[in-house]
């Protein structure tokens, strides 16, 4: 199902680590170092005079304009930003005055440099450069600082480009910082095979930045070529053909998409032609984000998140993908990306300049022409939705592995879990990450018990091995996927409970009955009241008696137990979602919200943030094999009583359908088909 990783030898070839190349990557004499920086300081070969400063100030703007991102190099962009994105400009200047929250990545420096460009106030330039000098005087040497080196190089590069007209950026300052930037770039060469996947691509991009922005460095040509080869190889290795990043994480999907957006744009500025694979997979990465984003416009949380981003050129939540969509729309001329962006974004101006904004404005935004329901078999996800409307119903089903095949570091034990939006609003959600450091909370948010799936005998589908590993990688298989105008059907299974004393196989089928006008032969908008609902069929195969938990993690909304065994999620006077299992054994429903022992009923909407949120748990003690069928029924009227529904059982006593009272209809299913009969 997944693209195999490159062999270690191939990986070493992509990122050379030989002692000879390490030696060549760092100047061998102080004289060579002085000469390499001389052009930046004077624009000439050597010399120290009163004219040196003027010479450097004259040369630097021309150099920056020719090499760096168009938006960071064109002086007219500041005027465009002030006129077109006034709120953004105010937010940037305000954020520049806030305490540094970017740690060793130094991303606050870019905010200060942006504030200088927008206001021409020297205090912002001085604050930015003084912060760099303070760090150089006492550089952090901890693991966080080392792992953030690539991000820091990117931040410093942007800062120098944006401050090229600042009086505070004297030739001496420029020379010192450029030399420090060069030394940090040299440290990015020679990563070993244990380097985390995102660090590889971010560091390679940072090396490409330096090699492109500072061609005077003797290593620049080799750094640029090495970085390009690494990024191309990692694009094929890390990004599945369907656009899903192999970490199985929406956060690291975001990092990867941004890395390759920057790479493609900067390569074009440098006149470098890239293989079609890069732009193809980049577009598919953005398509995956578009397909899986929730109807309210935010990105579904999947797997780990560290709360960061590659380069936050605009202050926004990490769950807001509109800037990314806008840049991709302008770059590739995609009307569907422009539609998802909901208008031009300031990131387009900063990265692509006035011409980028003009290219975006020339598009006619339109929703995707592809089916709203779609499977990503290589990456391991399926999306079921009624349409692209703001009030659409949507479900995301996880049918992929736990993280990447190397370590699974950023994946969660969430096999066959579901997320759900009803009438455009998130109802069932992924719990998030919360933190990396506290093992108790870390293990909970990674566990099966935190997600909307099946827990057997109180254990997780995989056992943690430290904060970023698993003792065993369960196998998961997408058995079937079919999508038509009126029905979506998914069938998948995993062996996460194969290590139990009495092994258990979990198979989950999800059936989505979509609103459809059979008289006219076309789908019906859910806003027009057409019935739509999900049927979740869980088969547990094995032997012996087991404790089974059927869990549903909700967003922070009102959830109540209604007439047994129904539960109602939503405001008392508005649209809601009705949930009920129809098992062949007594159900014991329970609601947990903010429970501490054991931890249950928590979500982490943002990194380090904890919020209590209802978790609905149906508990059963049963002998296997066993089946439970659950109905999830959106209700636009928000009735106070559950709908009239009766299960239909087969000859073996297993539920295999429902009879609905209003409107009258029968739904039956088996391994091969779904049958819907309407009066």
Beta strands, then each sheet from edge to edge (+ up, - down):
strand 1: 374-376
strand 2: 381-385
strand 3: 394-398
strand 4: 418-422
strand 5: 425-428
strand 6: 454-456
strand 7: 476-483
strand 8: 487-497
strand 9: 504-513
strand 10: 516-517
strand 11: 522-523
strand 12: 533-542
strand 13: 545-553
strand 14: 559-561
strand 15: 567-569
strand 16: 576-583
strand 17: 588-592
strand 18: 595-596
strand 19: 599-600
strand 20: 602-603
strand 21: 611-612
strand 22: 615-623
strand 23: 626-635
strand 24: 645-649
strand 25: 655-660
strand 26: 665-669
strand 27: 674-678
sheet 1: 1+ 2- 3+ 4- 5+
sheet 2: 6+ 13- 22+ 17-
sheet 3: 7+ 8- 9+ 12- 23+ 16- 15+ 14-
sheet 4: 10+ 11-
sheet 5: 18+ 19-
sheet 6: 20+ 21-
sheet 7: 24+ 25- 26+ 27-
end
